[in-house]
Amino acid sequence: MRLELADYKVTRIEFGAQTRLNGTTLIINKEEIKGLVLSDARIADVDIHLVERGENTRITQVRDIIEPRTKVNGGGQVYPGFVGSRELVGQGTTNRLAGALVIVSAGVPHDEAGGGHRQFSDTIVDISGPGALTAASDSENVVLVIKADSNCSYMDYVTAIQSAGLKVANRLAGTTLELTADNVECFELPPVDPSLPKVVYFLGVHTTAHDPHPGTTFYGLPLREVLPFWVHPNEMIDGAFLSKPIIGSQASHSAYEWATHPVVLSMCRRHGKDINFLGVIFQRIRYETMEGKILAATQAAKLAKQLNADGAVITWYFSGNAFVDVMLTTQACERQGIKVVTMTPEYSNLTGKEYPLVFTVPEAVSVVSTGNCQRFQSEGPIKLPAVDKVVGAEEIKLDPSPGAPKMSAYGEFEISYLLRPLVGAIDKWGARKVTTREY
Amino acid sequence: MAKEIERVGIPVALITALELLALHHGANRVVKGVAIPHPCGEPEASAEDDLKVRRTIIDLALEALQTEIVEPKVFARDFGVYTAKL
């Protein structure tokens, strides 16, 4: 499976008569893009804003951040299941806009109605200042402020706002067709020097069985009770995995994060140099019984053994329940003779001195920290300054508790509990600026 | 909490779906529950069967409380009483 990822640089975005890429300036016909979003009957209204890198701007109620990508050849479409069919992706050529992002901002009709979907707490993306933790602060951004039809169901709301962003991202990447790429990177896993260590990547993915949307989709299909399966990294680069659009929650990743997964890209780029990358093993974590957890762990380890892995990297996200599965997988692999590096954030509780992991096994001897999810407790909350411009709702509720007050989005904020409303503050795949210091 | 209550001399039976996690944190009498969202019952079963499961698990917990133990034990309705290792 060979994928060419072609970059088309964008340094500026402006509105104009025709949607096209002129040099490195992306011109957008506002009415055309509005029409594309409103072609979905579940969406009542949309407004489109442009936000430049480095602006003193806060974007609120952010649901997804998406890199514009489109398939030129090779079959299928980027973000399959939402844009295009469920045909196999990961082959041929994919064009991407480098330096432009589509951001989806949408209110929460179900919360307003008292439906209690607390996952949809209001979130913020700051483009500059100490809260600028996402790729949006280094990018030119098209923000869709969407109002869903008040009559649509919970699942319709989720899929409508997610599809809208993905469709627009796909359309904007379509401006690159017939143009010459600035750079092309090739991704494939050809046979390499057999003496290189063979390494597999375990993608631990949580699911919430009791939610109508369990949290993660593969080719648009919601994943529930599913045992481990093998995935080619190119499928991920073409957006085969996507989260429910609730980024900011520790339960979710943006489309951008999925398609630029730091562990996957890094292991692809090192294939043939210092490792032999065997690909990705998807593992559903957060089974609700010990039996489910043990079965998924041993089956994942079995797949890795069958691939002749010498070593494995494991990542995960969500909460303590899911981490039990991760530790059991670590144990199952080590018992098969596969060396494991487990990447995890820490939960060091009130003082920063508590034991940071809820569960460990003696075989977990190589663990990389991706930051402390409760670091505010020892270092104080993250203080965000007031901003000049707000895109999205101007009154927001960062505390998801019922009845919590709304606040002006222009003002100063202190982000505390689990850093949840601040998109990018929890960085479980080690992509960006969050790190841990030992002292 | 189980450890702190036992520290003042009151035995504790901890009902949990994740027996390994309970043992990891030092619980001594661990009663195997059904699943994390419903440790004491089977909501998908009929009301009569749900009641049977609930009663069995509570009976196990009462049995655990009356059992002298020298090392941590799991009390399960399928495999009986056993010692589990991490």
Chai-1 contact restraints between the chains, C-beta under 6 A:
chainA,res_idxA,chainB,res_idxB,connection_type,confidence,min_distance_angstrom,max_distance_angstrom,comment,restraint_id
A,E288,B,A35,contact,1.0,0.0,6.0,A-B,restraint_1
A,E288,B,I36,contact,1.0,0.0,6.0,A-B,restraint_2
A,T289,B,A17,contact,1.0,0.0,6.0,A-B,restraint_3
A,T289,B,A35,contact,1.0,0.0,6.0,A-B,restraint_4
A,M290,B,L18,contact,1.0,0.0,6.0,A-B,restraint_5
A,V324,B,L21,contact,1.0,0.0,6.0,A-B,restraint_6
A,F359,B,L21,contact,1.0,0.0,6.0,A-B,restraint_7
A,F359,B,H24,contact,1.0,0.0,6.0,A-B,restraint_8
A,V361,B,L86,contact,1.0,0.0,6.0,A-B,restraint_9
